[in-house]
């Protein structure tokens, strides 16, 4: 009785709890939140107080005064800080329900394919502590495949490559199940890190994660575009300690990103090599689908196509494919309940 009463007051949610961004889908409304997975915390002698969550907290990254730190509670796709993840989930659940007290939604949360039992329990407990009455977990490649419109219920092979902030998940799916999958802890964050290290090595210049991310978005490419644009970047000179501005080219950023890109392509090749022959022939016909924010790196689709010899397509909206897929599961939970994991 109480459970059904609580259901009246709640709108069920699907949450793509990503390393870089958290997206929230509300049943009947669609995507209602898309914010960075960042929490700003004030640290006292015997307390920790949440100062900001999401976009507001991300603006504070690298700019906080003493005593306040901007924390990313998820690392490589899994929970690194249980308490902060719980607070972040509570913030999003309350935000979409306009801070109503009698709210106990059913929640679907996306997790990496290779998640351990301990990590599954941590995600469930975080969501339950944040106010969820029922928690379902779905692996990211399955959610991305559904969000990208792949025929996951049919007896044919579909290949999805989901490049997120912390992980890249590559999976072959048939009949609502994952036939073969590999997850590698390389994604948008590792690309940003590679840019930070390149600028440090080449120019003795320290830049922050946000600057590296902006460089990746404006100049990042997997293959030459023939344009070779440049951007001025300001950071701290590691020799003199003073601010310094340098000009960085598209070619340099491509060189900086070559290693993480190569590792992502290698995982795709490994999964193809382990795919059963019948399903492999389906993939030759249908091609490989790219999803996730990392799929937006220019010419990455052409690079994967060049290295595998197979057609490659981008999901309609790579950034939202995972949350849209988990939203479709939420909307059709009776039919698609068996794609969730226990």
C-alpha positions in Angstrom: 0.0 0.0 0.0 2.7 2.4 1.1 4.8 1.5 -2.0 1.9 2.3 -4.4 1.2 5.5 -2.5 4.9 6.5 -2.9 4.6 5.7 -6.6 1.8 8.2 -7.1 4.1 11.0 -5.9 7.1 10.0 -8.0 8.2 10.1 -11.6 10.4 7.2 -12.4 14.0 8.1 -13.6 16.7 6.7 -15.8 20.2 8.0 -14.9 23.3 7.9 -17.0 25.8 8.3 -14.1 28.8 9.2 -16.1 32.4 10.0 -15.1 32.2 13.3 -16.9 28.4 14.1 -17.1 25.2 12.9 -15.4 22.1 12.8 -17.5 18.6 12.3 -16.1 15.5 11.0 -18.1 12.1 11.3 -16.5 9.3 8.9 -17.7 6.9 10.8 -19.9 9.1 13.9 -20.1 12.4 12.9 -21.7 15.8 14.3 -20.7 15.4 16.8 -17.9 19.0 17.2 -16.7 22.5 17.1 -18.3 25.1 18.3 -15.8 28.8 17.6 -15.1 29.4 14.9 -12.5 31.2 17.3 -10.1 30.5 18.2 -6.4 32.1 21.2 -4.7 32.8 20.5 -1.0 33.8 22.6 1.9 36.1 20.7 4.2 36.1 21.6 7.9 38.0 20.0 10.8 35.1 17.6 11.5 32.7 18.1 8.6 32.2 18.1 4.9 29.6 20.5 3.5 28.2 20.4 -0.1 28.6 23.9 -1.6 27.5 23.1 -5.2 26.7 20.3 -7.6 26.8 19.9 -11.4 27.5 22.9 -13.7 27.9 25.3 -10.7 30.5 23.0 -9.2 32.4 22.5 -12.5 32.8 26.3 -12.9 34.7 26.2 -9.6 37.2 23.6 -10.9 40.8 24.9 -10.5 39.3 28.2 -9.0 38.3 27.3 -5.5 39.6 29.1 -2.4 41.3 27.2 0.5 38.9 24.8 2.2 36.8 24.2 -0.8 37.5 21.4 -3.3 35.8 20.4 -6.5 35.4 16.6 -6.4 34.5 14.1 -9.2 32.9 11.3 -7.3 33.2 8.8 -10.3 36.5 7.6 -11.7 36.8 5.4 -14.8 33.1 4.8 -14.8 32.8 3.6 -11.2 32.2 5.2 -7.8 35.4 6.5 -6.2 33.6 8.5 -3.5 30.5 6.8 -2.1 29.3 9.7 0.0 29.7 12.3 -2.7 27.9 10.1 -5.3 25.0 9.7 -2.9 24.8 13.4 -2.4 25.0 14.0 -6.2 22.2 11.5 -6.9 20.1 13.0 -4.1 20.6 16.4 -5.7 19.4 15.2 -9.1 16.5 13.2 -7.8 15.3 16.2 -5.7 15.9 18.6 -8.6 13.7 16.8 -11.1 11.0 16.3 -8.5 11.1 20.0 -7.4 12.3 19.0 -3.9 9.1 17.3 -2.9 9.5 15.1 0.2 7.2 12.2 -0.7 9.3 11.0 -3.6 10.4 7.4 -4.0 11.0 6.9 -7.7 12.0 3.7 -9.4 15.5 4.3 -10.9 17.4 2.7 -13.7 21.2 3.5 -13.5 23.7 2.8 -16.3 27.0 1.1 -15.3 30.1 -0.1 -17.1 30.0 -3.7 -18.5 32.9 -4.9 -16.4 31.5 -3.7 -13.1 32.3 -5.9 -10.0 29.7 -7.1 -7.4 31.1 -4.6 -4.9 30.7 -1.7 -7.4 27.1 -2.8 -8.2 26.3 -2.8 -4.5 27.8 0.6 -4.1 25.7 2.1 -7.0 22.5 0.4 -5.6 23.1 1.6 -2.1 23.9 5.1 -3.2 20.6 5.3 -5.2 18.6 3.8 -2.3 20.1 6.2 0.2 19.4 9.1 -2.2 15.7 8.2 -2.2 15.1 5.5 -4.8 12.5 2.8 -3.9 13.6 0.3 -6.6 17.0 0.3 -8.4 17.7 -1.4 -11.7 21.1 -1.5 -13.3 21.8 -1.7 -17.0 25.2 -1.9 -18.7 26.1 1.1 -20.8 26.7 -0.6 -24.1 23.2 -2.2 -24.0 21.6 1.2 -23.1 23.7 2.9 -25.9 22.6 0.3 -28.4 18.9 0.8 -27.5 19.4 4.6 -27.6 21.1 4.4 -31.0 18.1 2.4 -32.4 19.9 -0.9 -32.9 17.7 -4.0 -33.2 18.9 -5.6 -29.9 15.9 -8.0 -29.7 16.5 -9.6 -33.1 18.7 -12.7 -33.8 21.4 -10.7 -35.6 24.6 -9.1 -34.5 24.9 -5.3 -33.7 28.1 -3.7 -32.6 28.2 -0.6 -30.4 31.3 1.4 -29.3 30.4 3.7 -26.4 33.2 6.2 -25.7 32.5 7.9 -22.4 34.5 10.2 -20.0 36.1 7.3 -18.1 35.6 4.2 -20.1 35.2 2.9 -23.7 32.8 0.0 -23.9 32.7 -2.2 -27.0 30.0 -4.8 -27.3 28.4 -7.2 -29.8 24.7 -7.6 -29.0 22.1 -10.2 -30.2 18.7 -11.3 -28.8 18.8 -8.9 -25.8 22.1 -10.2 -24.6 25.8 -9.2 -24.9 27.6 -11.9 -26.9 31.1 -10.4 -26.3 32.2 -7.2 -24.8 35.4 -5.4 -23.6 35.7 -2.4 -21.5 38.9 -0.3 -21.3 39.4 2.6 -18.9 40.2 5.1 -21.7 37.8 7.9 -22.7 37.5 11.6 -22.8 39.4 12.1 -19.5 42.4 10.2 -20.8 42.3 12.4 -23.9 42.3 15.5 -21.8 45.2 14.1 -19.7 47.2 13.4 -22.9 46.7 17.0 -24.0 47.8 18.3 -20.5 51.0 16.1 -20.7 51.8 17.1 -24.3 51.6 20.8 -23.5 53.7 20.3 -20.4 56.3 18.3 -22.3 56.4 20.5 -25.4 56.1 24.0 -23.9 56.9 23.7 -20.2 53.4 25.0 -19.7 50.9 23.8 -17.1 47.3 24.0 -18.2 44.1 22.8 -16.4 41.7 20.0 -17.3 39.1 22.5 -18.5 41.6 24.2 -20.9 42.6 20.7 -22.2 39.0 19.8 -22.8 38.4 23.1 -24.7 41.5 22.3 -26.9 40.1 18.8 -27.5 36.7 20.2 -28.6 38.1 23.0 -30.8 41.2 21.2 -32.4 40.8 17.5 -31.6 40.8 15.1 -34.6 41.8 11.5 -35.2 42.9 12.0 -38.8 44.2 15.1 -40.6 41.5 17.5 -41.8 43.8 19.5 -44.1 43.0 22.7 -42.2 45.5 22.8 -39.3 43.8 25.5 -37.3 45.6 27.0 -34.3 44.4 28.3 -30.9 46.2 30.5 -28.3 46.5 28.9 -24.9 47.4 30.5 -21.6 48.9 28.6 -18.7 51.6 28.8 -16.1 55.2 28.7 -17.2 56.8 25.8 -15.3 60.3 27.5 -15.5 59.5 31.1 -14.5 56.2 30.4 -12.7 54.4 33.3 -14.5 51.4 33.2 -16.9 52.4 32.5 -20.5 50.5 32.2 -23.8 51.5 29.8 -26.6 49.9 28.9 -30.0 48.9 25.3 -30.4 48.0 23.7 -33.7 45.5 21.0 -34.7 48.4 18.8 -35.8 49.9 18.9 -32.3 46.6 18.0 -30.6 46.2 15.1 -33.0 49.7 13.9 -32.0 48.8 14.3 -28.3 45.6 12.2 -28.8 47.2 9.5 -31.0 47.9 7.1 -28.1 44.3 7.0 -26.5 42.8 6.9 -30.0 45.0 4.0 -31.0 44.0 2.1 -27.8 40.3 2.6 -28.5 40.7 1.3 -32.1 42.7 -1.7 -30.8 39.8 -2.7 -28.4 37.4 -2.6 -31.4 39.6 -4.9 -33.4 40.0 -7.3 -30.4 36.2 -7.6 -30.0 35.8 -8.2 -33.8 38.4 -10.9 -33.7 36.4 -12.7 -30.9 33.0 -12.3 -32.5 31.3 -15.6 -33.8 31.4 -15.8 -37.6 27.6 -15.6 -38.1 27.4 -12.4 -36.1 30.5 -11.0 -37.7 28.8 -11.2 -41.1 25.9 -9.2 -39.7 28.3 -6.5 -38.5 29.9 -6.4 -42.0 26.4 -5.6 -43.4 25.2 -3.3 -40.6 28.5 -1.7 -39.6 29.8 -0.4 -36.3 27.8 2.3 -34.3 29.7 4.9 -32.3 28.1 6.6 -29.3 29.2 8.6 -26.2 30.8 12.0 -26.0 34.2 10.7 -27.2 32.6 9.7 -30.5 32.3 13.4 -31.3 36.1 13.6 -31.8 36.4 14.6 -35.5 37.3 11.9 -38.0 37.2 9.1 -35.3 34.5 7.3 -37.3 36.8 7.5 -40.4 39.8 6.2 -38.4 37.8 3.2 -37.1 36.5 2.6 -40.6 40.1 2.7 -42.0 41.5 0.4 -39.4 38.7 -2.2 -39.5 37.5 -2.0 -43.1 33.9 -1.9 -41.9 31.3 0.8 -42.3 31.0 3.1 -39.2 28.0 5.3 -38.3 27.6 7.8 -35.5 24.5 7.5 -33.3 22.0 10.3 -34.0 23.0 12.1 -30.7 26.1 10.3 -29.3 26.0 12.3 -26.0 22.5 11.2 -25.1 22.4 7.7 -26.6 23.0 5.9 -23.2 20.3 7.9 -21.2 17.8 7.7 -24.1 18.3 3.9 -24.2 17.9 3.6 -20.5 14.8 5.8 -20.8 13.3 3.4 -23.4 13.9 0.5 -20.9 12.1 2.5 -18.2 9.2 3.2 -20.6 9.0 -0.5 -21.5 10.1 -2.1 -18.3 7.8 -5.2 -18.6 9.2 -6.0 -22.0 12.9 -5.0 -21.4 13.3 -5.9 -17.8 15.6 -8.9 -18.8 18.2 -6.5 -20.2 18.8 -5.2 -16.7 21.4 -6.9 -14.5 21.1 -8.1 -10.9 
